[in-house]
Amino acid sequence: MELERAELETVLQSPLFARSPTLARLLSHLCERMFAGESDQIKEYSIAVDVFSRPESFDQEVNSLVRVQANRLRKRLAEFYSTEGASHRLHITIPVGQYVPVFEVASEEIRANSAGRTEIKNGPGLPVTWRTWRILAMIGILLLLVGGGFLVRRGLPRHAVVPVAPRTAIAVDSPVGLPVGDEIRILAGGTRSYVDRSGKQWSADVYATGGTTERSAAAYIWRTQDPTIYRTSRQGDFSYNIPLKPGTYELRLHFAETFYGPEDAGGAGEGSRRMTVTANGKPLLSDFDVFADAGGRTADVRVFPDIQTAEDRMLHLNFSSTMGGRAMVSAIEVLPGARGQIRPVRIVARDVPYYSEDSRWFSADMYFKGGQLRTAEDSAAGTDDPELYTTERWGHFSYVVPVAPGKYAVTLYFIERQFRTHPGDSSPGADAGSRVFNVFCNRKLLVSGLNILEEVGENRALVRTFTGLEPNAQGKLLLEFEPTHNYATVSAIEVVPQ
């Protein structure tokens, strides 16, 4: 273990980890347990107690602290080995979905290529990394755009569309990413705070007047990895008066019908619970039926952009029962918003969130039904962001993405890892027709007979973008992945307003 210990010490003494003592402590703990032959004892619970000093009552289902920090550690290690540690013989990784560190011997090709990226000098002794070159290239492009701006203004109409690559054509985020500001998340009926799979903090129930709090015994809630959010609710006739700074917000209301339905205590189904919801006196939902909208025991999210604060700097939400049952809500999100459109929705098929190489935030897997998750070890080719393709959801499955009225661009990220292109390969399904599937959006065919191997080959990224998609009557983009031969697959999904 001498070489492994030496590599660990080198990593811990690097500037990247010196300025992040929390991640350094986590990495040191994981490696020391492995060195001691205690890999089987490296568990989420023990990490929380031993590294982060959480009490013995720590509940990993409720608190995602360890998952979030482990994801940050993976990113930090990847950054280290793409810069100052690029030429190291040993590389430390933490496989996705695991906590036991792996010491890998980097191939000579990888080390040579990595070293080549860092040998170019920028002034006296200052290495230029591949990230620096990306930044310099972006600056160069901006200078060209500024220098040639008058040509654009003189030669093109103001709203002319210049043909560009499909991936760039839908990049409508501002340079600084998502709208920033205070984010409010409330668990209706909840008695304690909660950190979800994506590391977002939800508070216990606050700002409510009227109604009663309820808790469900439902063990499973469809289309979420965070059933805790949907097991409590406020019901009856009630209101929330939430203090807000002046501005534009996006409101997300979370529902789950766990009382009415064939298998639930209340029996019946559609029509058992209907309600009206208003925001600052303006109607959001009229005669709304959660069961009819999404079915029983299913996470149902409704999205409302362009929410403004009232004159008293409050957001007044009112929930009223109509024609049977009691109004209800499971959770409320109030997020900084943009005028006229919702925030982009990005989902990666894994149980932790992910920051892409171009600084886009992908939430942990959500809105899904069916299928299973799988993690791969091989690095993806044909992409600047191979880590995005490390995991996949496979099988016969669907995603229901809540959106507001409008048109959207949906980008799907694929990779083929299970099947091979080589006829002599003995692995399952060696022929190029081993995986074929269709993709639908709101029952309309987007892709027919998709065969990733035939498109790009094995272990290579495939990106497909579809524009002009509109939500169904329930305010959703229903993406269905239907296998025709073996199983469908997807690694990530991006939904961006056009």
Secondary structure by P-SEA (a helix, b strand, c coil): caaaaaaaaaaaacaaaaacaaaaaaaaaaaaaaaacccccccaaaaaaccccccccccccccaaaaaaaaaaaaaaaaaaacccccccbbbbbcccccbbbbbbccaaaaaaaaaaccccccccccccaaaaaaaaaaaaaaaaaaaaaaaaacccccccccccccccccccccccccccbbbbbcccccbbbbccccccccccccccbbbbbbbcccccccccccccccccccccccccccccbbbbbbbbbbbbcccccccccccccccccbbbbcccccccccccccccccccbbbbbbbcccccccccbbbbbbbbcccbbbbbcbbbbcccccccccbbbbccccbbbbcccbbbbcccccccccbbbbbcccccccccccccccccccccbbbbbbccbbbbbbbbbbbccccccccccccccccccccbbbbcccccccccccccccccccbbbbbbbccccccccccbbbbbbbccccccccbbbbbcc
